[in-house]
Amino acid sequence: MNKFQRLLRSTRAATAVEYGLILALIFVAALIAMTAVGKSASAMWNTVSSTSVDAMSGN
C-alpha cells in the first residue's frame, strides 16, 4: 500500500498518464481520419466502376 501511495504522489506517474492520454487522443484522431479516407476512396471507386460499366454497355 505504501508503494501505491508513493506512486499517486509521484510526478513521473502523472506525466506517464498525461502521455498516455495524448497517445490515446492521437490514436482516435488517426482512426477517424483513416475511416473518412476509406469511405471517400470507396465512394470514388464505386463511381469509377459504375461509370465504366455504363461506358461499356453503351448507356
Gaussian input, Z-matrix of N, CA and C with variables (Angstrom, degrees):
# hf/3-21g

backbone

0 1
 N
 C     1     B1
 C     2     B2     1     A1
 N     3     B3     2     A2     1     D1
 C     4     B4     3     A3     2     D2
 C     5     B5     4     A4     3     D3
 N     6     B6     5     A5     4     D4
 C     7     B7     6     A6     5     D5
 C     8     B8     7     A7     6     D6
 N     9     B9     8     A8     7     D7
 C    10    B10     9     A9     8     D8
 C    11    B11    10    A10     9     D9
 N    12    B12    11    A11    10    D10
 C    13    B13    12    A12    11    D11
 C    14    B14    13    A13    12    D12
 N    15    B15    14    A14    13    D13
 C    16    B16    15    A15    14    D14
 C    17    B17    16    A16    15    D15
 N    18    B18    17    A17    16    D16
 C    19    B19    18    A18    17    D17
 C    20    B20    19    A19    18    D18
 N    21    B21    20    A20    19    D19
 C    22    B22    21    A21    20    D20
 C    23    B23    22    A22    21    D21
 N    24    B24    23    A23    22    D22
 C    25    B25    24    A24    23    D23
 C    26    B26    25    A25    24    D24
 N    27    B27    26    A26    25    D25
 C    28    B28    27    A27    26    D26
 C    29    B29    28    A28    27    D27
 N    30    B30    29    A29    28    D28
 C    31    B31    30    A30    29    D29
 C    32    B32    31    A31    30    D30
 N    33    B33    32    A32    31    D31
 C    34    B34    33    A33    32    D32
 C    35    B35    34    A34    33    D33
 N    36    B36    35    A35    34    D34
 C    37    B37    36    A36    35    D35
 C    38    B38    37    A37    36    D36
 N    39    B39    38    A38    37    D37
 C    40    B40    39    A39    38    D38
 C    41    B41    40    A40    39    D39
 N    42    B42    41    A41    40    D40
 C    43    B43    42    A42    41    D41
 C    44    B44    43    A43    42    D42
 N    45    B45    44    A44    43    D43
 C    46    B46    45    A45    44    D44
 C    47    B47    46    A46    45    D45
 N    48    B48    47    A47    46    D46
 C    49    B49    48    A48    47    D47
 C    50    B50    49    A49    48    D48
 N    51    B51    50    A50    49    D49
 C    52    B52    51    A51    50    D50
 C    53    B53    52    A52    51    D51
 N    54    B54    53    A53    52    D52
 C    55    B55    54    A54    53    D53
 C    56    B56    55    A55    54    D54
 N    57    B57    56    A56    55    D55
 C    58    B58    57    A57    56    D56
 C    59    B59    58    A58    57    D57
 N    60    B60    59    A59    58    D58
 C    61    B61    60    A60    59    D59
 C    62    B62    61    A61    60    D60
 N    63    B63    62    A62    61    D61
 C    64    B64    63    A63    62    D62
 C    65    B65    64    A64    63    D63
 N    66    B66    65    A65    64    D64
 C    67    B67    66    A66    65    D65
 C    68    B68    67    A67    66    D66
 N    69    B69    68    A68    67    D67
 C    70    B70    69    A69    68    D68
 C    71    B71    70    A70    69    D69
 N    72    B72    71    A71    70    D70
 C    73    B73    72    A72    71    D71
 C    74    B74    73    A73    72    D72
 N    75    B75    74    A74    73    D73
 C    76    B76    75    A75    74    D74
 C    77    B77    76    A76    75    D75
 N    78    B78    77    A77    76    D76
 C    79    B79    78    A78    77    D77
 C    80    B80    79    A79    78    D78
 N    81    B81    80    A80    79    D79
 C    82    B82    81    A81    80    D80
 C    83    B83    82    A82    81    D81
 N    84    B84    83    A83    82    D82
 C    85    B85    84    A84    83    D83
 C    86    B86    85    A85    84    D84
 N    87    B87    86    A86    85    D85
 C    88    B88    87    A87    86    D86
 C    89    B89    88    A88    87    D87
 N    90    B90    89    A89    88    D88
 C    91    B91    90    A90    89    D89
 C    92    B92    91    A91    90    D90
 N    93    B93    92    A92    91    D91
 C    94    B94    93    A93    92    D92
 C    95    B95    94    A94    93    D93
 N    96    B96    95    A95    94    D94
 C    97    B97    96    A96    95    D95
 C    98    B98    97    A97    96    D96
 N    99    B99    98    A98    97    D97
 C   100   B100    99    A99    98    D98
 C   101   B101   100   A100    99    D99
 N   102   B102   101   A101   100   D100
 C   103   B103   102   A102   101   D101
 C   104   B104   103   A103   102   D102
 N   105   B105   104   A104   103   D103
 C   106   B106   105   A105   104   D104
 C   107   B107   106   A106   105   D105
 N   108   B108   107   A107   106   D106
 C   109   B109   108   A108   107   D107
 C   110   B110   109   A109   108   D108
 N   111   B111   110   A110   109   D109
 C   112   B112   111   A111   110   D110
 C   113   B113   112   A112   111   D111
 N   114   B114   113   A113   112   D112
 C   115   B115   114   A114   113   D113
 C   116   B116   115   A115   114   D114
 N   117   B117   116   A116   115   D115
 C   118   B118   117   A117   116   D116
 C   119   B119   118   A118   117   D117
 N   120   B120   119   A119   118   D118
 C   121   B121   120   A120   119   D119
 C   122   B122   121   A121   120   D120
 N   123   B123   122   A122   121   D121
 C   124   B124   123   A123   122   D122
 C   125   B125   124   A124   123   D123
 N   126   B126   125   A125   124   D124
 C   127   B127   126   A126   125   D125
 C   128   B128   127   A127   126   D126
 N   129   B129   128   A128   127   D127
 C   130   B130   129   A129   128   D128
 C   131   B131   130   A130   129   D129
 N   132   B132   131   A131   130   D130
 C   133   B133   132   A132   131   D131
 C   134   B134   133   A133   132   D132
 N   135   B135   134   A134   133   D133
 C   136   B136   135   A135   134   D134
 C   137   B137   136   A136   135   D135
 N   138   B138   137   A137   136   D136
 C   139   B139   138   A138   137   D137
 C   140   B140   139   A139   138   D138
 N   141   B141   140   A140   139   D139
 C   142   B142   141   A141   140   D140
 C   143   B143   142   A142   141   D141
 N   144   B144   143   A143   142   D142
 C   145   B145   144   A144   143   D143
 C   146   B146   145   A145   144   D144
 N   147   B147   146   A146   145   D145
 C   148   B148   147   A147   146   D146
 C   149   B149   148   A148   147   D147
 N   150   B150   149   A149   148   D148
 C   151   B151   150   A150   149   D149
 C   152   B152   151   A151   150   D150
 N   153   B153   152   A152   151   D151
 C   154   B154   153   A153   152   D152
 C   155   B155   154   A154   153   D153
 N   156   B156   155   A155   154   D154
 C   157   B157   156   A156   155   D155
 C   158   B158   157   A157   156   D156
 N   159   B159   158   A158   157   D157
 C   160   B160   159   A159   158   D158
 C   161   B161   160   A160   159   D159
 N   162   B162   161   A161   160   D160
 C   163   B163   162   A162   161   D161
 C   164   B164   163   A163   162   D162
 N   165   B165   164   A164   163   D163
 C   166   B166   165   A165   164   D164
 C   167   B167   166   A166   165   D165
 N   168   B168   167   A167   166   D166
 C   169   B169   168   A168   167   D167
 C   170   B170   169   A169   168   D168
 N   171   B171   170   A170   169   D169
 C   172   B172   171   A171   170   D170
 C   173   B173   172   A172   171   D171
 N   174   B174   173   A173   172   D172
 C   175   B175   174   A174   173   D173
 C   176   B176   175   A175   174   D174

   B1=1.4519
   B2=1.5250
   B3=1.3202
   B4=1.4552
   B5=1.5299
   B6=1.3343
   B7=1.4640
   B8=1.5287
   B9=1.3088
   B10=1.4591
   B11=1.5292
   B12=1.3263
   B13=1.4658
   B14=1.5248
   B15=1.3310
   B16=1.4611
   B17=1.5213
   B18=1.3126
   B19=1.4552
   B20=1.5266
   B21=1.3300
   B22=1.4591
   B23=1.5201
   B24=1.3239
   B25=1.4641
   B26=1.5217
   B27=1.2911
   B28=1.4535
   B29=1.5286
   B30=1.3209
   B31=1.4701
   B32=1.5262
   B33=1.3166
   B34=1.4696
   B35=1.5205
   B36=1.3164
   B37=1.4611
   B38=1.5302
   B39=1.3230
   B40=1.4673
   B41=1.5201
   B42=1.3116
   B43=1.4617
   B44=1.5291
   B45=1.3083
   B46=1.4591
   B47=1.5288
   B48=1.3152
   B49=1.4667
   B50=1.5237
   B51=1.3193
   B52=1.4677
   B53=1.5299
   B54=1.3257
   B55=1.4602
   B56=1.5265
   B57=1.3010
   B58=1.4622
   B59=1.5164
   B60=1.3224
   B61=1.4653
   B62=1.5257
   B63=1.3277
   B64=1.4564
   B65=1.5273
   B66=1.3204
   B67=1.4615
   B68=1.5285
   B69=1.3254
   B70=1.4652
   B71=1.5273
   B72=1.3253
   B73=1.4559
   B74=1.5230
   B75=1.3219
   B76=1.4687
   B77=1.5248
   B78=1.3246
   B79=1.4661
   B80=1.5229
   B81=1.3201
   B82=1.4713
   B83=1.5268
   B84=1.3394
   B85=1.4660
   B86=1.5282
   B87=1.3322
   B88=1.4623
   B89=1.5212
   B90=1.3155
   B91=1.4594
   B92=1.5257
   B93=1.3233
   B94=1.4713
   B95=1.5267
   B96=1.3203
   B97=1.4705
   B98=1.5204
   B99=1.3271
   B100=1.4650
   B101=1.5213
   B102=1.3119
   B103=1.4623
   B104=1.5216
   B105=1.3306
   B106=1.4659
   B107=1.5269
   B108=1.3243
   B109=1.4642
   B110=1.5243
   B111=1.3175
   B112=1.4620
   B113=1.5189
   B114=1.3183
   B115=1.4661
   B116=1.5195
   B117=1.3301
   B118=1.4583
   B119=1.5252
   B120=1.3185
   B121=1.4650
   B122=1.5221
   B123=1.3107
   B124=1.4624
   B125=1.5297
   B126=1.3136
   B127=1.4646
   B128=1.5239
   B129=1.3425
   B130=1.4650
   B131=1.5224
   B132=1.3336
   B133=1.4645
   B134=1.5243
   B135=1.3214
   B136=1.4704
   B137=1.5264
   B138=1.3279
   B139=1.4636
   B140=1.5241
   B141=1.3200
   B142=1.4682
   B143=1.5237
   B144=1.3104
   B145=1.4590
   B146=1.5237
   B147=1.3196
   B148=1.4648
   B149=1.5321
   B150=1.3303
   B151=1.4592
   B152=1.5235
   B153=1.3256
   B154=1.4634
   B155=1.5258
   B156=1.3142
   B157=1.4708
   B158=1.5226
   B159=1.3224
   B160=1.4682
   B161=1.5235
   B162=1.3292
   B163=1.4519
   B164=1.5271
   B165=1.3144
   B166=1.4746
   B167=1.5217
   B168=1.3317
   B169=1.4678
   B170=1.5144
   B171=1.3321
   B172=1.4476
   B173=1.5224
   B174=1.3104
   B175=1.4725
   B176=1.4946
   A1=110.61
   A2=116.38
   A3=120.46
   A4=110.95
   A5=116.96
   A6=120.54
   A7=110.73
   A8=116.57
   A9=121.05
   A10=110.51
   A11=117.10
   A12=120.71
   A13=110.72
   A14=117.20
   A15=120.02
   A16=110.78
   A17=116.87
   A18=121.01
   A19=110.77
   A20=117.05
   A21=120.70
   A22=111.86
   A23=117.07
   A24=121.33
   A25=112.61
   A26=117.89
   A27=122.24
   A28=111.11
   A29=115.96
   A30=119.38
   A31=110.76
   A32=116.57
   A33=119.51
   A34=110.48
   A35=116.53
   A36=119.81
   A37=110.30
   A38=116.46
   A39=120.04
   A40=110.47
   A41=116.52
   A42=120.43
   A43=110.57
   A44=117.21
   A45=121.11
   A46=110.59
   A47=116.55
   A48=120.15
   A49=109.90
   A50=117.09
   A51=120.27
   A52=110.89
   A53=116.88
   A54=119.92
   A55=110.76
   A56=117.28
   A57=120.63
   A58=111.93
   A59=116.45
   A60=120.37
   A61=111.18
   A62=117.06
   A63=120.42
   A64=110.13
   A65=116.48
   A66=120.75
   A67=111.23
   A68=117.09
   A69=120.89
   A70=110.77
   A71=117.68
   A72=121.61
   A73=111.00
   A74=116.73
   A75=120.79
   A76=110.19
   A77=117.08
   A78=120.96
   A79=111.06
   A80=117.22
   A81=120.59
   A82=110.17
   A83=117.22
   A84=120.32
   A85=110.86
   A86=117.02
   A87=120.55
   A88=110.74
   A89=117.04
   A90=120.94
   A91=111.13
   A92=117.12
   A93=121.16
   A94=110.15
   A95=116.64
   A96=120.36
   A97=111.04
   A98=117.72
   A99=120.29
   A100=111.40
   A101=117.79
   A102=121.21
   A103=110.68
   A104=116.12
   A105=120.28
   A106=110.73
   A107=117.10
   A108=120.57
   A109=110.34
   A110=117.46
   A111=121.06
   A112=112.24
   A113=116.66
   A114=120.20
   A115=110.53
   A116=116.71
   A117=121.02
   A118=110.98
   A119=116.82
   A120=120.66
   A121=110.79
   A122=116.73
   A123=120.56
   A124=110.79
   A125=116.49
   A126=120.09
   A127=110.86
   A128=116.57
   A129=120.23
   A130=110.87
   A131=117.45
   A132=120.10
   A133=111.44
   A134=117.80
   A135=119.66
   A136=110.45
   A137=116.60
   A138=120.83
   A139=110.43
   A140=117.34
   A141=121.47
   A142=109.94
   A143=116.71
   A144=120.90
   A145=111.62
   A146=116.82
   A147=119.01
   A148=111.27
   A149=117.62
   A150=120.85
   A151=111.01
   A152=116.06
   A153=120.51
   A154=111.20
   A155=116.68
   A156=120.69
   A157=109.86
   A158=117.19
   A159=120.27
   A160=111.60
   A161=117.01
   A162=120.82
   A163=111.35
   A164=116.81
   A165=120.70
   A166=111.78
   A167=116.35
   A168=118.93
   A169=111.71
   A170=117.98
   A171=121.03
   A172=114.00
   A173=118.21
   A174=120.70
   A175=111.94
   D1=-33.84
   D2=-179.48
   D3=-64.34
   D4=-39.48
   D5=178.36
   D6=-65.05
   D7=-37.11
   D8=179.62
   D9=-65.13
   D10=-41.47
   D11=178.90
   D12=-65.91
   D13=-38.83
   D14=177.11
   D15=-66.19
   D16=-36.62
   D17=178.88
   D18=-65.28
   D19=-39.05
   D20=178.77
   D21=-65.42
   D22=-32.66
   D23=-179.75
   D24=-86.63
   D25=-10.94
   D26=-175.47
   D27=-73.01
   D28=135.23
   D29=176.28
   D30=-76.47
   D31=-25.31
   D32=178.22
   D33=-65.81
   D34=-37.85
   D35=179.04
   D36=-67.30
   D37=-39.62
   D38=178.32
   D39=-64.14
   D40=-40.92
   D41=178.31
   D42=-64.08
   D43=-40.93
   D44=178.83
   D45=-62.80
   D46=-40.77
   D47=178.74
   D48=-65.62
   D49=-41.67
   D50=178.73
   D51=-62.08
   D52=-44.26
   D53=177.45
   D54=-63.15
   D55=-36.88
   D56=177.18
   D57=-63.68
   D58=-40.98
   D59=178.21
   D60=-66.90
   D61=-40.58
   D62=177.52
   D63=-62.92
   D64=-43.58
   D65=178.68
   D66=-61.80
   D67=-41.22
   D68=178.24
   D69=-64.08
   D70=-40.06
   D71=178.66
   D72=-64.91
   D73=-42.35
   D74=177.35
   D75=-62.96
   D76=-41.41
   D77=178.94
   D78=-62.08
   D79=-44.66
   D80=-179.54
   D81=-64.47
   D82=-42.24
   D83=179.17
   D84=-63.53
   D85=-41.68
   D86=178.78
   D87=-65.17
   D88=-40.37
   D89=179.13
   D90=-63.16
   D91=-42.91
   D92=178.17
   D93=-63.91
   D94=-43.12
   D95=179.91
   D96=-63.90
   D97=-44.35
   D98=-179.64
   D99=-65.76
   D100=-35.85
   D101=177.17
   D102=-64.50
   D103=-43.29
   D104=179.66
   D105=-64.37
   D106=-43.14
   D107=178.73
   D108=-64.60
   D109=-40.28
   D110=178.77
   D111=-62.58
   D112=-42.53
   D113=179.05
   D114=-66.15
   D115=-41.01
   D116=179.35
   D117=-64.38
   D118=-43.76
   D119=179.26
   D120=-64.92
   D121=-39.47
   D122=178.59
   D123=-63.16
   D124=-43.89
   D125=178.58
   D126=-63.46
   D127=-40.23
   D128=179.25
   D129=-61.93
   D130=-46.72
   D131=-177.68
   D132=-70.21
   D133=-30.05
   D134=174.29
   D135=-65.19
   D136=-39.13
   D137=177.32
   D138=-65.73
   D139=-44.16
   D140=177.90
   D141=-60.12
   D142=-43.30
   D143=-178.90
   D144=-63.97
   D145=-48.24
   D146=-177.70
   D147=-67.87
   D148=-35.31
   D149=176.92
   D150=-66.32
   D151=-40.21
   D152=178.48
   D153=-65.28
   D154=-42.98
   D155=178.93
   D156=-63.34
   D157=-42.78
   D158=178.39
   D159=-63.44
   D160=-40.08
   D161=-179.36
   D162=-67.37
   D163=-37.60
   D164=-178.63
   D165=-74.61
   D166=-28.32
   D167=-178.54
   D168=-89.88
   D169=-5.86
   D170=176.29
   D171=86.26
   D172=13.68
   D173=179.48
   D174=-83.46

